[in-house]
Amino acid sequence: MEKEQLAISVKFMGELRALLQRRTLTVNLPQGSTVGDLFASLSGNYGEPFSSRVFTHSGALQHYILVFLNGQNIKDVGGLAAGLGDGEVEIVMLPMFEGG
Amino acid sequence: MKMASEWIPTACGMCYVGCGVRVLVEDGVVVKIEGDPNNPQNQGVMCAKGKSGIMNLYNPHRVKVPLKRTNPKKGMYEDPGWQEISWDEALDTIAAKLDAIRDEPQKLYVQAWEITGDCFYWSIAFGSAFGTPHLMGNASATCGKVIHPVEFFSGGGFHQQPDLHYCKYAILVGTQFGLGARGAFNHITMDMADARARGMKVISVDPVASHAGSKANEWIPIRPGTDTAFALSMLHVLLNELGLYDASFLKHKTNAPYLTGPDGRYRREPGSNKPLIYDAADKQIKVYDDPTLRDPEIIGGGEGGRPTFELLKEHVAKYPPEKTEEITTIPAATLRRIAREFGEAASIGSTITIDGVTLPFRPVCVDWAKGPQGHAHGFHQSWPLKLLNIVMGAVNVPGGILSTAAAGKRPHRWWPEGGTDGMLEEGGHILPLPHPKAFPGRTPTKPFRIDLAELFPLAPHFHTLLPITAQQKERFGLTYGIEMLFHMPTNSLIGSFGDIKLVESFYQSIPFIAGFAVEINETNLFDDIVLPFPSYLERADFVSGTNLLMPHCGKDDWLWQIRQPVVEPAPGLRQPQEVLMELADRVGILGDFYRLINHTFRLKDSYALQPGQRYSINEVIDRMTRCWFGDEHDLAWFNEHGVIRIPKDVDEAYIGPFLDARLPIYLEHFLQRGDELQGVVSQMGLDWDLSDYKPLSEWMPCPSYHAIKKGQYDLIAVHYKLPYVYGSFGNDNPWINEICERTPNAYNVLVNEDVAKTKGISDGEEVWLESPATKVRVTAKLTQCIHPQVVGVAGHFGHWSPGMPIAKGKGINFNQLLPTDLEHIDKISTALDHCVEVRLYK
């Protein structure tokens, strides 16, 4: 029996908003999907320009990628393994702060 | 707002340090400014800049109402034809321009550098909420481009500082630390005086004997752009001639024992991919974090590969002092003596007990800052200087080099952490923002950004490239341009780039420019809309300087202070944070803006800014102070007390022994990033210099070195700082001007006396100074306090804006001399080469 689908509302901020040329997106994923699954889906859709900026060489999120799941930083709710539900995912690519 | 005759605590804003001050206000007029004796940031003392702040507040040339340009023609000497307009018209115009590029946010360029207060963080959040990648978070074309990424992967914090409480021997290379510059300036200046009084030796290695050289025990003039050779030669003497290094530290706290193969890459365990180490205790090869590891081998390693330390030792042997003397002009005997003194003063193996905690004691350090960074190979000019501290084990321990603001436990915890290959990867910073780091770097890819950030996978700074690349878009496959610039009041036109003609052309190419102004400086001359920016004595800020990035190190109290207005802002002025909130509201990004402000300042739960709500800056700061320090420490508490002080534990002051991560001596990841970049630039058909992608530094000369050798030019011009001048900020101040006029080196150019004689140039004579970029008229000040091959230019002068009548026409702007092209950009850090070949003649 086919799993029920989740409709994930994704909002992009920071450099990703310009790179992907969109502010929002709806992604359909199976029930039980995680934030990691969402990123895998986005990598599939947007390819190397997305994944090269978002992931480190070891497959972790770059330190300048900030993800909020229903307003909560995913670092506080399980990281990429956090389960998706109804609601919104905000993905922010921040600049590294500078000095000098 | 307090308006009675009283002393009001606030934070100075005349430079980025942000000293704690008390301001005497009588009948609404500021009559005196003093240092706050209760504030650890400056311990009650002030500098000349701070004292002169009163003159900036009452500067009759300040901008106090929004202005619009009526002359569409833009240029360095074009009169903009300012017309006063209402705030509504100004913000309507800016919002309309933002709306027009809403779906292509990359066309917005934000110059966010306003580090005396909140606006740096607020404008980064604004630009990120809008969606542009073109956010400029620094001001200089050199400073900060290497020190921060290096410090975060080899110390854990934002910047470095000698431990003036315990250091016995400090070598300052291209910096005037504690004597003429740097964070927590007034605090470290007193610490430096105390350290020298108790016998700490200071060696200044610098082309110019400026404030640091004049106070040092010894000034060693060095040819500009040869710091790599100096550092590698010092390493050679220490490691190969004297055998002085902290073997235990190298074995257990660095990647010195990591085994490498013939390709220079780590040997790794199949499966886990972890780097391998040879354990001499049981003659076994193990992964770096094997719990049975007891005696990692740093020389030898057998068939398992060669430890990186062995490669380093072998590598630096190519730089004996006799060879580097020809490069640096530092006599071999001098270098050997300095290396021996440094190595012996390190007291390797000794310990010290502080507050009952026993720690390694290494009372030596090499400190460097702006000077070594500003070169075509700036990363490798700087990195081996840090290595000198690492091989002595003198990092984040008493007496050594300390990482600023790297760790803390209160009001919340922040701490550097290990990561990839067991190496220090995550820097510590009190704000949860991505820190600038060069390890392990990013994957290079075809650029989308006009500053070509994607081709600099180890750099955090990119803005210096914009005037170069914005006019060669097709070459890099870019199909759009910058259409709008929004800037803070920083004078980037003359301070953030090089060749002024190229910079003028870049600014002319941007269809719409809006920005803040304290006074109409040279950058504002290109504005279409000018927004007035309050004086620091009229402002309210939660962040009031750089004490969160570059505070004093050691055991002295941690602090947080806020800035409050001490006088009613002039009519027509608004708090800049409120202006940004209104702009965000007008362009429909207020909720996103709040999300990023909440994240930046750790505002949670009931303290978080709520979408759809509007706040005054006082309401925002009140939420911030209560969220961080408890409801009892609200804005009213801070307005009364100015500063909160929190004692530091030993492990916060000296994090080295408590850090669960290794420091690098060998940059293995440079090889992989270089290979990846080669693939990208080959695909793009670009001729790109990849010679900097080396795990061990080589000395690579700057273009000026070749130009001198070819005889095209005979001198090299360098820039150095003055303690009473901060960028071009505050230059239009009569008190600062008076100091500059009475100080022989401020508005004049330093020339070696003997060299001047051969050219027939006398003291005080006007002469031409010509670089490949431009030719300017300067006044020569003859001195013995400069390397004979060098011309020294101080401060940030050379103003021509009619809005700065006191500063106009005085001194010169150094940056205009700099050739600005990819050949002069460091391919690792993006620093612009700041040693430029020149001719000096009548």
Interface residues (C-beta under 8 A of the other chain):
Chain A: K11 F12 M13 G14 E15 L16 R17 A18 L19 Q21 R23 E48 P49 S52 R53 F55 T56 H57 S58 Q62 H63 Y64 L66 F68 N73 E90 V92 M93 L94 P95 M96 F97 E98 G99 G100
Chain B: D103 E104 P105 Q106 I115 I124 G127 S128 A129 F130 G131 T132 P133 L135 M136 G137 N138 A139 S140 T142 C143 G144 K145 I147 H148 F158 H159 K370 T420 E426 H429 L431 L433 P434 H435 P436 K437 P440 R442 T443 P444 T445 K446 F448 R449 P460 H461 T546 L549 D592 R595 L596 H599 Q672
